[in-house]
Amino acid sequence: MDDAPEFGMLGPYPPRDAERVIAVLEEAGIAFDVESDHSALNDPMRHVALYFAMAPEGSKLGILVRAEDFDRAEKLVLERVFPVN
């Protein structure tokens, strides 16, 4: 029997947004882990997009929280980081 905790992923977010999400989770005392994805940096046409100032996709960070904290974490992130007016 596997007793490993289940996790849910918030994101993926660009690093600047992930910093804000992490600050909210830390303030709320919600444990998390961060998973990085740099695969967009390997796009062979990325240099062309940069040359033409097209803001190509960059690295993303996924924030993993325990399943029992996921709903609360998601609610906090939506209310405090990405509020919808």
C-alpha positions in Angstrom: 0.0 0.0 0.0 1.4 3.4 -1.0 1.0 6.0 1.7 2.6 8.8 -0.3 0.5 12.0 -0.2 -1.4 13.1 -3.3 -0.4 16.4 -4.8 -2.2 18.9 -7.1 -0.4 21.4 -9.3 -1.1 25.1 -9.3 0.1 26.7 -12.5 2.2 26.6 -14.6 3.2 30.2 -14.0 5.9 32.4 -15.4 8.6 33.0 -12.7 7.4 36.5 -11.8 3.8 35.2 -11.1 5.1 32.2 -9.3 6.9 34.5 -6.8 3.6 36.1 -5.9 1.8 32.7 -5.6 4.6 31.4 -3.4 4.4 34.5 -1.1 0.6 33.9 -0.6 1.1 30.2 0.1 3.9 30.9 2.6 1.8 33.5 4.4 -1.1 31.0 4.7 1.3 28.3 6.0 0.5 25.9 3.1 3.4 23.6 2.3 4.4 23.4 -1.4 7.1 22.3 -3.8 8.1 23.8 -7.1 8.7 22.0 -10.4 10.4 23.8 -13.2 9.8 23.4 -17.0 12.4 25.0 -19.3 11.3 23.2 -22.4 10.1 26.3 -24.2 13.7 27.6 -24.2 14.6 24.8 -26.6 12.2 26.0 -29.3 14.4 26.3 -32.4 12.5 29.5 -33.5 12.8 31.3 -30.2 15.7 33.4 -31.4 13.6 34.7 -34.3 10.8 35.6 -31.9 13.2 37.4 -29.6 14.7 39.2 -32.6 11.3 40.5 -33.7 10.4 41.4 -30.0 7.5 38.9 -30.1 7.9 37.9 -26.4 8.2 34.1 -26.9 7.2 31.7 -24.1 9.8 31.2 -21.4 10.3 29.0 -18.4 7.3 28.0 -16.3 7.0 27.0 -12.7 4.4 24.5 -11.4 3.6 24.8 -7.7 2.7 21.5 -6.1 0.5 21.4 -3.0 -1.0 18.5 -1.0 -4.4 17.4 -2.2 -5.9 18.3 1.2 -4.7 21.9 0.8 -5.3 22.3 -2.9 -8.8 23.8 -2.8 -7.8 26.3 -0.1 -4.6 27.2 -2.0 -6.4 27.6 -5.3 -9.0 29.9 -3.6 -6.3 32.0 -2.0 -4.3 32.4 -5.3 -7.5 33.3 -7.2 -8.5 35.9 -4.6 -5.2 37.5 -3.8 -2.9 37.0 -6.8 -5.3 36.9 -9.7 -8.6 38.6 -8.5 -11.4 38.8 -11.0 -13.4 42.1 -10.5 
